[in-house]
Amino acid sequence: MIRRIALAALLAVLFWIANRGAYRSFFFGDDLDNLAWTRPVPAAHFAQALLSPVYTANNFRPAGHGLYHLWSQWFGTRFPPYVATIQALHLLNALLLFWLLRRAGVEEWPALAGTLFWTFNMALFGAFWRPMYVFDVLCGLFTLGALLAWSSPRWPRAGWLLSFACFWLAMKSKEHAVLLPLVLLAWEWSVGRRRWKPLIPFFAAALAIGLQGVFGNKTAGEDYRLHFSPASLVSTLWRYAPYLWFIALPAAIRAKPLPQPASWGAIWCAVLLLPMLALPARVNPVYLYLPLMGLAVVAAVLAASLPRRWMAGAVVLWLAVNFVWMRQLRRAELTLAESNRAYWNQLVTAPALAEPELYVYDGYPEGLDWWGISGAIRVATRKLSAPMAAIQTEGLLARVGDRNVMQLTWNEARRELHTVVRSTSNPELAMLDMRQFVPFWQLGEGWYKQESNYRWTKPKAWATLRKPAGASRLILRVNIGPDYIRGVGQSQVRVLLDGAELGQAHFDRQGWQSRDWPVAPSPAATVKVALEVTPPFRPGPTDPRELGVAVGSLGFPDTPR
């Protein structure tokens, strides 16, 4: 027993050493949104939802969201305790998985090998680096609890009740646990005592929740819409295949099938993978948290069939490959997290953050998105809502009206956030320089969000500029990339000043380029400058936008800003 405890402690320390960088990470968009709305909700609401047999179509998962409520009350916005929680839960799941493998008849060392295959699998990287995936971690915890309680030989009746309770909590953690009764049935027919009558309540509960979910899914957003077409299922499976190749390894190594419980593990993996295959817009390897547990059973049985030296070598090789993989993932993760932290730190110190009625965002860190910005504002100000609008929203000026509005402009290259409340005391700019702050009220229709030092237009776009009395020319500076030249060959930009054509420009080579046109002297005034770009540029299947040209600056350069 002492040896086992020491080994478990050693593995936990090794896991922490390998993943200690997670404590230097930061919240992502889903985290901030969950913290914002769960904090003011009474704890009794989550407890009631845990017991309710009603499926909630708004993606409400009371087990995980209830934990966010507790996190927000206990830790506020201190990030390390969140990581400590999910890593502790992940290691607890590893311990339960080892226990389950031993319960299934796998010897100690092969069971350890199967557990290590799952615990250090970097396909699950997000589960022990990002609190937003606590739903998968909790679902795994209650799934293992249900399987262990069901397979308990000592207390069959108490085990049945505990197993059902864990199954219910697993469904309240994440919806795909609704298929867990099939895994229990497979256990009975492959490893257990072939009982099926005690599973009737499990299947009844799964059917009740599952049917509500299927019918309620018709009103879900596109990201959560179920797609059962063969093409969609095959496409999604193909995207998950790189993380599931291990299931085919036994057939490649051995001429005969592996002994039990390998088939049970394969069924476990396949059954709990099915719900993800119907969600092509939500493909993420961390969603394999439960299916890879089943695959760990296959790995453990395969390890038991190998000579001890081969098994040890395979484990060492597996850990080494995943350590290298983890270092790559860690670098990218911390880069995203630093941008998120910089945005948050500058946002919470912005003056008058709680006063606006609407927030217009112009760019954001990749790890936040608009709901993360909204969540950050609500967390920082304790407002119940923070209406958001993108700077490229059609009809934005009409929507804004005379409301109090704050613009949030993010420069990713410098990791700088510029916040300005719209005011008549702020004079209009004569030069719109995309490296600097550009007021949304000067950008008319046809502009996209800020991208580093430029901003894409649509094929038609316009802006208002302050034309000083001494202005003698209008300048347009654009960024022409190689993909743009390959896509359109030559671009023509027609420039109009207050509806009259001022001139045209042609671009057929890549790089930063400027064009300017003389303007007639006139008194100071506000003018409308329009750009008409032909042909439009379509970047490809991953970017559905129809683009005009990437503008670096537009305006009257020989006057102060």
Secondary structure, 3 states (H helix, E strand, C coil): CHHHHHHHHHHHHHHHHHHHHHHHCCCCHHHHHHHHHHCCCCHHHHHHHHHCCCCCCCCCCHHHHHHHHHHHHHHCCCCHHHHHHHHHHHHHHHHHHHHHHHHCCCCHHHHHHHHHHHHCCHHHHHHHCCHHHHHHHHHHHHHHHHHHHHCCCCCHHHHHHHHHHHHHHHHHHCHHHHHHHHHHHHHHHHCCCCCCHHHHHHHHHHHHHHHHHHHHHHHCCHHHCCCCCHHHHHHHHHHHHHHCHHHHHHHHHCCCCCCCCHHHHHHHHHHHHHHHHCCHHHCCHHHHCCHHHHHHHHHHHHHHCCCHHHHHHHHHHHHHHHHHHHHHHHHHHHHHHHHHHHHHHHHHCCCCCCCCCEEEEECCCCCCHHHHHHHHHHHHHCCCCCCEEECCCCCHHHHHCCCCEEEEEEECCCCEEEEEECCCCCCCCCEEECCCCCCHHHECCCEEEEECCEEEECCEEEEEEEECCCCCEEEEEEEECHHHHHHHCCEEEEEEECCEEEEEEEECCCEEEEEEEECCCCCCEEEEEEEEEECCECCECCECCCECCEEEEEECCCCCC
